[in-house]
Amino acid sequence: MVVFALMKKMENIKIACRDCMKKKKRDFQKSFNHSDVKVGCLIKKKFFDTNGHQEHMWVAVTKLRRNGLIQGVIMNNPINLKNVSYGDIVKLRLKEIEEIKKIVTLF
């Protein structure tokens, strides 16, 4: 009985976290300014594999294309995914951005 109650509580927490993340993403997308994306900044994107696993990874922007595509390099090692890795060159669209970090260069 205690185990069932604990499992139910964990499921409720998981649902609350998922709902919170959806709201956070919606809020980010509403306030997101496309002009904030510049070469050298870090952006977060969700990657998937063929088994349905997903992971959020940081990408350093290396090129901005006129057609709305962004080219960048994956900046962290995945924990679960096998189809992408640190240093891979990837392309993504502005609407796939989940978070942005502006990088300040001193030179």
C-alpha positions in Angstrom: 0.0 0.0 0.0 2.8 2.4 0.9 4.7 1.6 -2.3 1.6 2.2 -4.4 1.0 5.6 -2.7 4.6 6.5 -3.3 4.4 5.5 -6.9 1.3 7.6 -7.4 3.0 10.6 -5.8 6.0 10.2 -8.1 3.7 10.0 -11.1 2.0 13.2 -10.0 5.4 14.9 -9.7 6.4 13.7 -13.1 3.2 15.1 -14.6 3.6 18.4 -12.8 7.2 18.7 -14.0 6.2 17.9 -17.6 3.5 20.6 -17.5 5.9 23.1 -16.0 8.4 22.4 -18.8 5.8 22.9 -21.5 4.8 26.2 -19.9 8.5 27.3 -19.7 9.0 26.4 -23.4 5.8 28.4 -24.4 6.9 31.4 -22.3 10.4 31.2 -23.9 9.0 31.0 -27.4 6.7 34.0 -26.8 9.6 36.2 -25.5 12.3 34.8 -27.9 13.7 37.3 -30.3 15.2 35.7 -33.4 17.8 38.5 -33.6 19.3 37.1 -30.3 20.7 34.2 -32.3 24.2 35.0 -33.4 27.3 33.1 -34.3 29.0 32.1 -31.1 26.0 31.8 -28.9 24.8 28.6 -27.4 21.3 27.2 -28.1 19.6 24.2 -26.6 17.7 21.7 -28.8 16.0 18.4 -28.2 17.5 15.5 -30.1 15.8 12.1 -30.7 17.0 8.7 -31.7 15.1 6.0 -33.6 14.0 4.3 -30.4 12.1 7.5 -29.2 14.7 8.5 -26.6 15.3 12.2 -26.3 17.9 14.5 -24.9 18.4 18.2 -24.6 21.8 19.3 -25.9 23.7 22.5 -26.3 24.8 23.6 -29.8 27.3 26.4 -30.5 26.0 28.4 -33.5 28.6 28.5 -36.3 26.5 29.7 -39.3 23.2 31.5 -39.8 21.5 31.0 -43.1 19.0 33.2 -44.9 16.4 30.4 -45.1 16.1 30.2 -41.3 18.5 27.3 -40.9 21.1 27.4 -38.2 24.3 25.4 -38.3 26.2 24.5 -35.2 28.4 22.1 -33.3 27.1 19.9 -30.4 28.9 21.1 -27.3 28.2 18.3 -24.8 28.3 14.5 -24.7 24.9 12.8 -24.8 24.0 10.5 -21.9 21.5 8.2 -23.7 21.7 8.9 -27.4 24.0 7.1 -29.7 23.2 8.9 -33.0 24.8 12.2 -32.0 27.9 13.1 -30.1 30.1 16.0 -29.0 31.6 17.9 -32.0 28.9 16.8 -34.5 27.8 19.4 -37.0 24.1 19.8 -36.9 21.4 21.9 -38.6 18.2 23.2 -36.9 15.4 25.7 -37.4 14.7 28.7 -35.2 11.5 27.0 -33.9 13.5 24.1 -32.5 15.4 26.4 -30.0 14.5 25.7 -26.4 16.9 28.0 -24.7 19.6 30.5 -25.6 22.8 31.6 -23.9 24.6 34.6 -25.2 28.4 34.2 -25.1 30.5 37.3 -24.5 33.8 37.2 -26.3 36.7 39.4 -25.1 38.6 39.5 -28.3 
